[in-house]
Amino acid sequence: MKKVLFYALTLILPVVVLISGMKIQTLKNIVLNGFYCNLPGAWLTGNISKAPLPKVLAESAFSLLRFYEEAESFTYAQQSFSQPYFKKYDDQKTELPVSVVTLKPSSSDGYLIYNDVLIKDNSTKKPDIKAIFERKLDLGLKASEQGPQVLILHTHATESFNLSGAEKYDAAASFRSEDTSENVVAVGAVLAQELEKNGIGVIHSTVLHDSESYSGAYGRSLKTAEEILKKNPTIKVVLDVHRDSLIAQNKTKYRPIIEKDGITMAQVMIVIGTGTASLPNDNWKNNLRLAVSLQGRLDKSCSGLTRPIMLRDSRYNMHLSKGYLLLEIGSCGNTLEETKRSAVLIGKALSEEIKERCEK
């Protein structure tokens, strides 16, 4: 009976949502209390080299060939879609392409701009950028204080990569891994090492908040962050490190890179959650100020490394700190080495940012 009910819901629920036209973001906030969210970066506006402009993956949730672990819904740029997360496909092996791309807007139309940094506003805040940046960001960093200044954690720690750099991938392959040497925890480790190399104290949490279930991962990472921040009041910057999931409608995985001196690096996107009515983020303007400043430094050190900053109506635990950022380093099509190289550049830029903001 339970199996019958499961399959009935699997078939009916997506149809009901599509027919009703209900805003997916609203549904998600009500049902999941704002903690259950992934960031596929589905808006791919602008020029993409070496590949046509991809459409967002929009798989139906009622394919009986698949055994789903979770199913989530999102809204980007007025385009609603659902992206299933699964443990395995059927036994039929299918090879699908991985395409190298460089994501770059063709113009600044449709973006907010400050100091040449582009911001994609997918929130309902309609921010006054000029007014926001009339006020300076004070993170409360003090050079005289002893202790760590940065916390790195991973809400979706099991997010992994195209380890071999192959041009094709097996459709049955998992998007995730609990091996911390090959998922985003490994990227966070490189970022932590670069910060420490530049004299910045770091705590790196390697907890796999999404290992037992993808649902509720933000709630679990919230507890981790709260505990660490309580014990370490000198921490003023928190980085939640992820990797994106750029997959086209034809299931092509995208590998967003920038090449410099013959070396490829994964493109980076900073995400800021402006909060919701039920889960407010009073820090979002400060979060944005830090994001814009950091992105400006990254763009100067490696032009094209970053994608436009994204503002979204979610919280992502950013209410905990003025210096809280969510980083999407690469995507599921990138190699681990490409993301690590980007992490080094982020570490250098953030080190400069922190040192300049420290009160003597």
C-alpha positions in Angstrom: 0.0 0.0 0.0 2.8 2.4 0.9 4.5 1.7 -2.5 1.2 2.4 -4.3 0.8 5.7 -2.4 4.4 6.7 -3.2 4.1 6.1 -6.9 0.7 7.9 -7.0 2.2 11.0 -5.3 5.2 10.8 -7.6 3.0 10.9 -10.6 0.4 13.4 -9.4 2.3 16.0 -7.5 4.4 17.5 -10.3 1.3 17.7 -12.5 -0.6 19.5 -9.8 2.2 22.0 -9.3 2.6 22.7 -13.0 -1.2 23.1 -13.6 -1.7 25.3 -10.6 1.1 27.7 -11.7 1.9 28.1 -8.0 5.3 29.9 -7.5 7.8 27.2 -6.7 9.8 29.4 -4.4 6.7 30.1 -2.3 5.8 26.4 -2.1 9.4 25.5 -1.1 9.5 28.1 1.7 6.2 26.9 3.1 6.9 23.1 2.9 10.6 23.0 3.6 10.9 26.0 5.9 13.6 27.5 3.7 16.4 25.1 4.5 16.1 22.8 1.5 17.7 24.3 -1.5 20.3 23.7 -4.1 21.8 26.2 -6.5 22.0 25.0 -10.1 22.7 28.4 -11.5 20.1 27.8 -14.2 20.2 31.3 -15.6 22.8 31.2 -18.3 22.3 34.6 -20.0 25.0 35.9 -22.3 27.6 34.5 -24.6 28.8 30.9 -24.1 31.9 29.9 -26.0 32.3 26.5 -27.6 28.7 25.6 -27.0 25.1 26.8 -27.7 23.2 28.5 -25.0 21.8 25.7 -22.8 18.3 25.4 -21.6 17.7 24.5 -18.0 17.4 20.8 -17.1 13.7 20.1 -16.6 13.3 16.4 -15.9 9.8 15.1 -15.0 9.6 13.7 -11.5 7.5 10.7 -12.7 10.1 8.7 -14.6 9.7 5.2 -13.1 13.1 4.1 -14.5 14.7 6.1 -11.7 14.8 5.7 -8.0 14.9 9.2 -6.5 16.6 10.2 -3.3 15.0 13.7 -3.3 13.3 16.0 -5.7 13.6 19.8 -5.5 12.0 22.8 -7.2 13.4 26.2 -8.1 12.6 29.4 -9.9 15.2 31.2 -11.8 14.5 34.2 -14.1 10.8 33.3 -14.2 11.5 29.8 -15.4 10.3 27.1 -13.1 11.7 23.6 -13.2 12.4 20.6 -11.0 15.7 18.7 -10.8 15.6 15.2 -9.3 18.5 13.9 -7.2 18.8 10.2 -7.3 20.8 7.3 -6.0 20.8 5.3 -9.2 19.3 5.0 -12.7 18.1 1.8 -14.3 20.8 -0.6 -15.4 21.0 0.7 -18.9 24.3 2.6 -19.4 24.1 5.8 -21.4 27.0 8.1 -22.1 26.2 11.8 -22.2 28.4 14.8 -23.2 30.4 17.2 -21.0 30.8 20.6 -22.8 33.5 23.2 -21.9 32.0 26.7 -21.7 32.8 30.2 -20.5 29.9 32.0 -19.1 29.9 35.7 -19.8 26.9 38.1 -20.1 26.7 39.7 -23.6 25.7 43.0 -22.0 24.9 44.5 -18.6 21.2 44.8 -19.5 19.1 43.2 -16.8 21.8 43.4 -14.1 22.5 45.7 -11.2 26.0 47.1 -11.3 28.4 48.5 -8.8 32.1 49.2 -9.5 31.8 47.1 -12.7 30.6 44.1 -10.7 27.3 42.6 -12.2 24.6 41.5 -9.8 21.7 39.3 -11.0 18.7 40.2 -8.8 16.4 37.1 -8.6 15.0 38.4 -5.3 11.9 40.4 -4.5 13.9 43.1 -2.6 14.5 45.4 -5.6 17.6 46.8 -3.9 18.8 50.4 -4.3 22.4 49.6 -5.0 23.5 53.3 -4.7 22.0 53.6 -1.3 23.4 50.2 -0.1 27.0 51.1 -1.0 26.8 54.6 0.5 27.4 52.8 3.8 30.7 51.1 4.4 31.0 47.5 5.5 32.4 47.0 9.0 33.0 43.4 9.8 34.4 44.1 13.2 37.8 42.5 12.4 40.5 43.5 14.8 44.2 42.9 14.1 44.9 42.7 17.8 42.5 39.8 18.4 43.9 36.3 18.7 41.9 33.6 17.1 40.5 32.4 13.8 38.8 34.9 11.5 37.2 32.7 8.9 34.9 29.6 9.1 34.6 27.4 6.0 31.8 24.8 5.9 29.8 22.9 3.4 26.0 22.6 3.6 26.1 20.2 0.6 29.5 18.6 1.3 28.9 15.6 -0.9 28.8 17.6 -4.1 31.5 16.1 -6.3 33.1 16.7 -9.7 34.2 15.3 -13.1 37.3 13.8 -11.6 38.8 12.5 -14.8 38.0 15.5 -17.0 36.2 13.2 -19.4 34.2 14.6 -22.3 31.4 12.2 -21.6 29.8 10.9 -18.4 27.8 7.9 -17.5 24.1 8.8 -16.9 24.1 6.3 -14.1 26.9 8.0 -12.3 26.2 9.8 -9.0 26.5 13.5 -8.7 27.8 13.1 -5.2 30.5 11.4 -3.1 31.2 11.0 0.7 34.9 10.9 0.0 36.3 14.2 1.3 39.3 13.9 -1.0 37.1 14.3 -4.1 34.1 16.4 -3.1 33.7 20.1 -2.2 35.4 19.5 1.2 38.7 19.1 -0.7 38.1 22.5 -2.3 37.4 24.0 1.1 40.7 22.5 2.3 42.7 24.3 -0.4 40.9 27.5 0.4 41.7 27.1 4.1 45.4 26.4 3.3 45.7 29.5 1.1 44.2 31.7 3.8 46.4 30.3 6.5 49.4 30.7 4.2 48.6 34.4 4.1 48.3 34.7 7.9 44.5 34.3 8.2 43.2 32.0 10.9 40.7 29.4 9.7 38.4 26.7 11.0 37.3 24.3 8.3 34.3 22.1 9.2 34.4 18.8 7.2 31.0 17.7 8.4 28.9 16.1 5.7 25.6 17.8 6.4 23.8 16.2 3.5 25.1 12.6 3.8 22.0 11.3 5.7 19.6 13.3 3.6 19.7 16.2 1.2 16.6 17.6 2.9 17.4 19.5 6.0 21.0 20.1 5.2 20.8 23.8 5.8 19.3 23.2 9.2 22.2 20.9 10.1 24.8 23.3 8.8 23.1 26.1 10.8 23.7 24.2 14.0 27.3 23.6 13.0 27.9 27.3 12.3 26.2 28.5 15.4 28.3 26.2 17.6 31.6 27.2 16.0 30.8 30.9 16.0 29.8 30.8 19.7 33.1 29.2 20.7 35.1 31.5 18.3 33.8 35.1 18.5 36.8 36.3 16.5 35.3 34.7 13.3 33.7 37.4 11.2 33.7 35.7 7.8 31.8 32.5 7.0 32.1 30.7 3.6 29.7 28.0 2.7 31.5 26.3 -0.2 29.4 24.5 -2.9 29.7 23.5 -6.5 27.1 24.4 -9.1 25.0 22.0 -11.2 24.8 23.2 -14.8 23.0 20.6 -16.9 21.2 21.3 -20.2 17.8 20.0 -21.2 19.6 17.4 -23.3 21.5 16.3 -20.2 24.8 17.8 -21.3 26.9 18.7 -18.3 28.6 22.1 -18.6 32.1 22.7 -17.5 32.4 26.5 -16.9 36.1 27.5 -17.1 38.4 30.4 -17.7 41.8 29.9 -19.1 44.9 31.9 -18.0 48.4 31.2 -19.2 47.3 27.9 -20.5 45.8 26.8 -17.2 42.1 26.2 -16.8 40.2 27.3 -13.7 36.6 26.8 -12.7 34.3 29.8 -12.8 32.9 31.1 -9.5 29.5 32.5 -8.5 28.8 34.2 -5.2 25.2 33.8 -4.0 23.5 36.1 -1.5 20.3 35.2 0.3 18.1 38.2 1.0 15.9 36.2 3.3 12.1 35.6 3.4 9.2 36.8 5.6 9.5 33.7 7.7 13.3 33.4 7.6 14.7 36.9 7.4 18.3 37.9 6.8 19.0 41.3 8.3 22.6 41.0 7.2 22.0 40.6 3.4 23.1 44.2 2.5 26.4 43.6 4.4 26.7 40.2 2.8 26.3 41.9 -0.6 28.9 44.6 0.3 31.5 42.0 1.0 30.6 39.9 -2.0 31.0 42.9 -4.4 34.3 43.9 -2.8 35.7 40.3 -3.0 34.4 39.8 -6.6 36.1 43.1 -7.6 39.4 41.8 -6.4 38.9 38.4 -8.1 38.1 40.1 -11.4 41.3 42.2 -11.2 43.4 39.1 -10.5 41.8 36.9 -13.1 39.4 38.5 -15.5 36.4 36.3 -16.3 36.9 34.0 -13.3 33.6 35.1 -11.7 30.0 34.9 -12.9 27.6 37.7 -11.9 26.6 37.7 -8.2 23.2 36.2 -7.6 20.6 37.6 -5.1 17.8 35.1 -4.1 14.9 35.0 -1.8 16.4 32.5 0.6 18.4 32.8 3.7 21.2 30.2 3.5 22.0 30.9 7.2 23.5 34.2 6.2 21.7 35.9 9.1 24.5 34.6 11.3 27.2 37.0 10.1 27.7 40.2 8.2 30.5 38.4 6.4 28.6 35.3 5.3 29.0 34.2 1.7 27.8 31.2 -0.3 30.4 30.3 -3.0 29.6 28.1 -6.0 33.1 27.1 -7.1 32.8 25.3 -10.5 30.0 22.9 -11.5 29.5 19.1 -11.7 31.3 19.1 -15.1 34.5 20.7 -13.8 37.5 18.8 -12.7 38.6 18.9 -9.0 41.9 20.5 -10.0 40.1 23.3 -11.8 38.1 24.1 -8.7 41.2 23.9 -6.4 43.0 26.5 -8.6 40.0 28.8 -8.2 40.0 28.3 -4.5 43.6 29.4 -4.3 42.7 32.7 -6.1 39.7 33.2 -3.7 42.0 32.6 -0.7 44.5 35.2 -1.9 41.8 37.8 -2.6 40.0 37.2 0.7 43.2 37.5 2.6 43.8 40.9 1.1 40.2 41.8 1.9 40.5 40.8 5.5 43.8 42.5 6.1 42.6 45.8 4.7 39.4 45.7 6.8 41.2 44.9 10.1 41.1 47.7 12.6 44.6 48.4 13.9 
